[in-house]
Amino acid sequence: MNTTDLIVALDAPAGRRRLARLAARGGTVGRDVERGVVRILADVRRRGDAALLAYTRRFDGVRTTARGLAVPPEALSAAYEAQPAAVRRDLALAARRIRAFHRRQRSASWEMRDAQGARLGVRVQPLARVGLYVPGGRAAYPSTVLMTAIPARVAGVRSLVVVSPAGPDGHRPVMLAACHIAGVETLYRVGGAQAIAALAYGTRTIAPVDKIVGPGNAWVATAKRLVYGTVDIDSIAGPSEVLIVADTSARPDLVAADMLAQAEHDPVAAAMCVTTSAPLAHRVAAALAAQLAALPRRTTATRALTRFGAIFVAPTRAAVLDLVNRLAPEHLGLMVRQPRTWLARVRHAGAIFVGGAPEAFGDYVAGPNHVLPTGGTARFASPLGVWDFEKRSTIIEVGSSTLARLGPAVARLARLEGLEAHARSIERRLAPPNGDH
């Protein structure tokens, strides 16, 4: 591809059109995908394991039995022990840092007594059983196992299972090793919308869960959206994306490297840069061309750049920040002088990489989660965290003196809404023990 075609002036008609296209990329999937997912969900709900086995044979080319869907627990530990020492060390390093970061997110139950004597509080408890979806189509993602399972364990989730598609030869051993080190209970050889259906509705082999988390393709994301309400979900994740803000202090080769680190993920990943410097934009385009030529996944990266790549040249710093907050990117890189002054004006982003910190560092060992809001949803959504595996119950305890002070107001408010039984439930408590209410 001619990477200079990615350069576009933000204030020109072509730039506005490209920005609008990128801003809308988190839209709904096509009708064919939704209809297909609806059929799969209904089939798994009706036929259970038989449907799972049929779809696993059809989509993954794997013939197995219901018993064969689960990877034996001893295989997880054996795979870990069989890894080279360097791989075990790297997995342990990543797990340690992820665990340390997420431990700071734990919430505590609390109670208070207010001025009227009411005892009020919040009780925080972990979810009982969680299903983790880990993609397995184009690549294996042991890092996603760590990023989803470890926060769940930190929260106190007791039952934790992973579903992930596997080819005829099974999962890559490093996936099994990651499950072992992250404390996964069971790994199932099933993926796609059918795996989401199994987690939501349950089959003879796979028990239903309380929540499903983890990224996936359009079929998986649509299935998660459609089963929400039967179970909870974390988010409806879309393709990966990065936006690099660069000024003349940025190294063009590093800007290009971080863009390609996203573009190689998926043909519909978005890799974007914005700068006020036209010369820098051309140097970034040249660096992209040079690095693409030697990239093993250059076909995937080229397709991603062609569809969702851009190097915007903005007229002002204010225009750059407006673009950032409009796109609300999953990953935002600040390759600028005094990045902290820019950081203060960023309102919407999933993960922010300050001062040239590489996005790939965040994918593996930084500690914060790499399961992030995509498609502009960082306007209202947050990274996956311990809070996703907790639920809260409120506690309300009142004595007779508190009820005597506050109860009449409750009765009056209830009657304002036409709810007489509500009012009487208060007044019966306020009346003398032998009162006729």
N, C-alpha and C positions, 0 to 999 in steps of 0.2 A: 504494500500500500504506500501511497505518498503521504507521509505523516504531516507534511506542511498543510494538507487539506484540513487538518484538525484545528488549525489556527483560525479564530474568528473574532472579530471586534464585537464586544458585548453590546455596544450602542448602535450597531448596524442591524438592519432587518434580518440578515442571516443569523446574527448572534442572538437576537431575541427569539427567533424561531427555534434555534437549537436549545436555548435555555428552557423554553416552554416544553419542548419534547423531553428533556431530561427531568424537568420538574414533575412531569406527568407519568414518569416511568413506574411509579408504584401503583398503577391502576389495576382494575380487575382483570382476571384471566379470561380467555376466550370461552364461548359457550360449550365448545366440544370438550374442553378439559372439565368444566363443571359437570356436564352431563355424565361424562365418564366416571368421575369421582362419585357422584350420587349413586350410580349403578354398583360400583365396587363396595361402597359403604353398606348398601342394602343387602348385597349378596353375602358379605362377611357376617352381617348381623343375622341373616337367615340361616346360612349353612356352616358358619364357624370355620373349623379347621379345614374342612373340605375345600372351601373357597380360598383360604390362604394357600393351600398346597397348589391349587390350580393356577392362581395368579403368580406364585413363585416360579412355577414351571414356565408359564407364558412369558413373564417379563424378565426373569433373571436366568432362565435356562437351567434351573435347578430342579431335579426330581428328588423328592425326599418323602419321608413319612412325618406324621404329626410329632412323633418322638424325636425325629431328626431336626425339627425346627430349633430346638434349644441346644446351644453349645454346652457340653458338660462342664460344670464348675471347675473340675480339676484341670481342664484344658486351658483355662484362663491362667492359672498359676504356673502350669507347665510352660506355656508360651512366654510368660515373663522370665522364668528361669533360663529359658533357651536363648533369650536375646543376648547379643554381645554386651559386655560390661559397659561400654560407652553409651549404648542405647538405654540401658537400665539407669545409668547415672543421669542422662538427659531427661528421661521421663520423671525420675525422682525430683530433679531440680525444678522442673516445670510444676509438678504437683505441689511441692513445698511452697513455692512462691504463690501459686493460685490459692492454696489453703490459707496462707498467712494473710493475704489481702482480704479474702472473703470472711475471715474470722472477725474482722473489724465491722462487718455489716450486720452482725447478729443483733436482733432486737430483744429487749427484756420486757417481761410482764411488769405491770406497775399498778398500784392502787393509791388512792388519796381519800381523805375525808374533807368535804367542803364545809363552808361556814354554816350551812343549814343542817349539818350532821349526816348527810348522805355519804355512803362509802361507795366510791366509783373506781373503775379501773379497766384495764385491758389485759387479757390473758393471751399470750403468744404461744402457739403450738406448731410443731412441724406437721406437714402433710404426712399421711400414713404410707402412701404408695405412689410412686412417680415413674412414668415411662419416658425414656430419653430417646429421641430420634437422632441417629448419626448417619449422615449421607454416606453412600458407598458406591456411587455410580462411576464417576470419572476418576476418583482417587479415594484413598483411605484417609480418615481423619482422626487419628488417635488424640490429637489436641482437642477436638470437640468432645470426645469422651471425658477428658479431664475437666474441660470448662463447664460441662453440664453436671457431671456426677459429683465433683468435689463440693460445689456450693450446696447441693442437696444434702450431702453428708454433714457438712458444717451446720446446716439448719436442723439436722436431727432426723431426716427422713430414714425410716427403717428399711423399707422395701424399695429397691431401686433396680429397674430392668432397662436394658438397651435393646432397641430394634434397629437393624441395619441390614441393607441388602448385601448378599454375598454371591459370588459366582460359583460355578461348579466345583472349584477348588476350595471354597470356603473363604472366610475372612482372612485378610493378611494377619500373620501372627502378631504384629505390633499392635493391632487393634485389640486382640485378646489380652495382650500384656497391659495395655492402657486400662482396660476394664478391671483387671486385677488390682493395679496400683490405686485406682480410683474408688475401689470398694463396691463395684457393680455386683449385684446378686446373680443375674442371669443375662446372657446375651442370646437374642433370637435371630435366626437367619431369615429375616423377612423385612421387606422395605416397602416403600411406596404408600399409596393411599390405603392399601390393604393392611399394612402394619398399623396405621393410625386407627383404622376401624377395629382391629383386634384389641388395641390398648383401650379404646373408648368403651366398646361393648362387651369385650371378653369372648373367649372361645374356650373349648375344653382344655387347651394347652396353655393359653395366655390369659391370666386373670386380668380383669379390668383395673385401671389405675384411677387416681384422683386428678392427675394433671399430666399433660404431655408437653414436653419442652424440646427445643432443638430445631435447627434449620433443615430445610429440604427444598426440593424442586417445586414447580408450580402445582403438581398433583398433591404433594405432601402438604403444602401450604393451604391449598383449597380444602383438603380433607380436615385439617386442623380447624379451619374456620367453620366447617359444617358440623363438626362434632362438639363445638363449644356449647356449653350448657349441659351436655351429658357429662363432660369433663371440663376442667379448666385447661387453658393453654397459656403459653408465655407470650407469643406474638405470632403474626403471620409474616414470616421472613421472606424477603425477595432476594434477588441476586446481589452479590457483593458490590460495594462501591467505595471509591475514594475520591476526595477533592483535595488537591494541594494548593495552598496559597503560597505564592513565591514572589519574592522581590529580587532585586539585583544582587543581594548577598547569597542567594541560593545557588547551589551547584546544579547545573542542568542535568548532569548524569544521574544525580540522586533523585531529582524530581522524576525523571523518566523511569528510574528503577522502581520507585514506589508506585507509579502508575501501572507499570507492567506487573507488579506483584499482585494487583487486583485483576488486571485484564486476563491473566493466565488462569484464573479460577473458572471462568464460565464464558461462553460466547455472548451472554447478555449481561456480563458485569460492566460496571461503569467506571471509567478512569478519566479523571478530569483535573485540569489545572487552571488557575486564574492568576493573572499578574497584571500589573500596570505597565510592564516593560515589553514592548514589541520585540526588541532584540533578544531578550531572554526567551520569549515564546518560540522564536525560530531556533535557538540553541537547544531548547527542550525537544522540539520536533526532530532535530538532527540526532539527538541522543537516543530518542525512541527508535528511529530507523536503524541506528547502529546496533542497539541492544536487541531489537527484534530479530535481526538476522542470525543471532547466535542463540536464540531462546528455544529450548526443546519444545515448548508448548506454543510456538509462534502462531500456529494456525488458529488456536483458540483465542490467543491474545489479539491477533489481527482482526478477527471477527468482532471481538468485543469493542476494540477501538473504532472500527468502522461504524458500528451501530450506536455506541454510547460513549465515545471518546470525544474530548474537546480540550482545546487550549484557548481559554478566553483571554482576550486583552481588554481590560477594563479602563475606563477613563480616569477613575479616581479610587482612592482607598475606600471611600464610603460605598462606592459601587461594588467593590470586591466584597465588603461585609454584607451588603444587601443580597448579593448572589449566594453567599455562604448560608445565610439564614433562610433564604427561600428554598434552597435545595435540601437543607437539613441533612447533611450526608452521614452515612454510617461511620466512615473514617474521615477525619479532617486533619491534614498535616499543615502545620504553620512553619514554613521554611522562610522566615523573615527575621529582620533585625528586631530586637526587643519584642519577642513573641508574646510576652505577658501583657503588653498593652493591647495587642490584638485579642488575646484570650478573653479579656474583660468585656469585649463587645460581641462575642459569639454567644448567641442564645440557643441555637439548635444544632446539635451534633451528637452522635453516639459516643465515639471515643475521639479525643483530641490529642494529637501528637505534637508536642511543643519543642521548638528549636531544632527541628531536624530529626527527632526521634523516629526511627523507622517503623512503619505500620506492621511489618512482619514481626518485630519485637513484641508487639502487643498480641499477636496471634499465638504466641507460644509461651514465653517465660516472664513477661512483665508482671503478671499477677491479675490485673483487671480482666474481666470477662471478654471474650471475643465474640460472643453471641450478642449482636447489637441490632438496634432498630434500623431498618432499611427503607428505601423508597420514600424518603421524606417523613417517615413516622417518628423520627427523633424530635419532631415538634411536640409530641406528647408522650413518647415512650422512652424507656430507659434500658440500659444494658441488663442482661440476665444477672441476677444476684441472689444472695441468700433470701432476700425478701420474697422472691418468687416461689419459695418452698415453705413459706410460713403462712399461717392463717391466724386471724384474731377474733376473739370473742370479747364483748364488753361485759362488765360486771356491774350490777346496780343493786345496792343493798340500802334499804331505808328503814328506820325505826318509826315508832308512832309519833314522836315529837317532830321529826322531819316531815312526815306526811301531814301532820296538823298544820304546819307552816305552808307547805307547798301544794297540798292536795286541792284546796278550793280553786286555785288557779287552773289546775289540771281539769277539774270538772267544768269550769267555765269555758276553757278552750275546746273541750270535747263537744260541748253543746253548740259552740259556734260552728262546728263542722257537722252538726246534726247527728252525733254519735252518742245517743242517750245511754246505751249500755256501758260505754266507756266511763261516762260521768258517774253512773251509779256504782260501778266497781270501785271507784274512789270513795264515794260517800258512804258505802257500807262499812268501809274501814274506819271512817271518821266518826261514825255513829257510836253511841254507847253500846256495850256488848248485848244488851237486851232491847236495843232500839228496833223500831219497826220500819226497816228500809228494805 
